[in-house]
Amino acid sequence: DIVMTQSPDSLAVSLGERATINCKSSQSVLYSSNNKNYLAWYQQKPGQPPKLLIYWASTRESGVPDRFSGSGSGTDFTLTISSLQAEDVAVYYCHQYYTTEITFGQGTRLEIK
Amino acid sequence: EVQLVESGGGLVQPGGSLRLSCAASGFTFSSYWMHWVRQAPGKGLVWVSRINSDGSSTSYADSVRGRFTISRDNAKNTVYLQMNSLRAEDTAVYYCARVRDSGWNPLGHWGQGTLVTVSS
């Protein structure tokens, strides 16, 4: 299985400041035939199911604010929130769908400083 | 609007069985792969199982292989997870999820989840 490792485990950022979450996969999730990275990011708030934010490593899901962006390729990826809002407090997960046995990172808890 | 509604969770003793159901609506169910993902209390997301669109192919996490069985009834727009030989470590909220788009895609739609508690 592909192991997804996120850093940091938790993060406190001031309102309006940038938040950056990293995700590293144990093997590449870049499919060479279509040059797509099979990497997604989710946001999960307490008592709710996860919400898809980003897929193909950098494509924002419809309705997701443009302060959320994804970058990276191969094994190293980043989720950036450009200007943190109060409603962004949540746990964020990266997810690889390169293999049939999909896997998730352990999660990063984002709080307001 | 895509809707996924799980049911069948509850309290079960170790060694017991449960069958979870996920009723889908708002899309052509038979066109999409479906997954089950679980989340133990206060923990992260763990993939459990998936089934392809016509039910001919399934896959399982090592932790549940041989104990859990995923299936679907495309006539009833429902996916199931039969869970046998349950253990305390199977205690979790179980989410049903649909891939975002047909083909190889991330999980784009999730149900609200159903809680399974394995305890004596």
HADDOCK unambig.tbl for C-alpha pairs under 7 A between the chains (distance, minus, plus):
assign (segid A and resid 40 and name CA) (segid B and resid 106 and name CA) 6.65 0.50 0.50
assign (segid A and resid 48 and name CA) (segid B and resid 112 and name CA) 6.67 0.50 0.50
assign (segid A and resid 49 and name CA) (segid B and resid 110 and name CA) 6.34 0.50 0.50
assign (segid A and resid 49 and name CA) (segid B and resid 111 and name CA) 6.87 0.50 0.50
assign (segid A and resid 49 and name CA) (segid B and resid 112 and name CA) 5.75 0.50 0.50
assign (segid A and resid 52 and name CA) (segid B and resid 108 and name CA) 5.81 0.50 0.50
assign (segid A and resid 55 and name CA) (segid B and resid 106 and name CA) 6.95 0.50 0.50
assign (segid A and resid 97 and name CA) (segid B and resid 105 and name CA) 6.82 0.50 0.50
assign (segid A and resid 97 and name CA) (segid B and resid 106 and name CA) 5.94 0.50 0.50
assign (segid A and resid 101 and name CA) (segid B and resid 61 and name CA) 6.90 0.50 0.50
assign (segid A and resid 102 and name CA) (segid B and resid 47 and name CA) 6.48 0.50 0.50
assign (segid A and resid 103 and name CA) (segid B and resid 46 and name CA) 6.95 0.50 0.50
assign (segid A and resid 103 and name CA) (segid B and resid 47 and name CA) 6.29 0.50 0.50
assign (segid A and resid 104 and name CA) (segid B and resid 45 and name CA) 6.41 0.50 0.50
assign (segid A and resid 104 and name CA) (segid B and resid 46 and name CA) 6.73 0.50 0.50
assign (segid A and resid 106 and name CA) (segid B and resid 44 and name CA) 5.63 0.50 0.50
assign (segid A and resid 107 and name CA) (segid B and resid 44 and name CA) 6.27 0.50 0.50
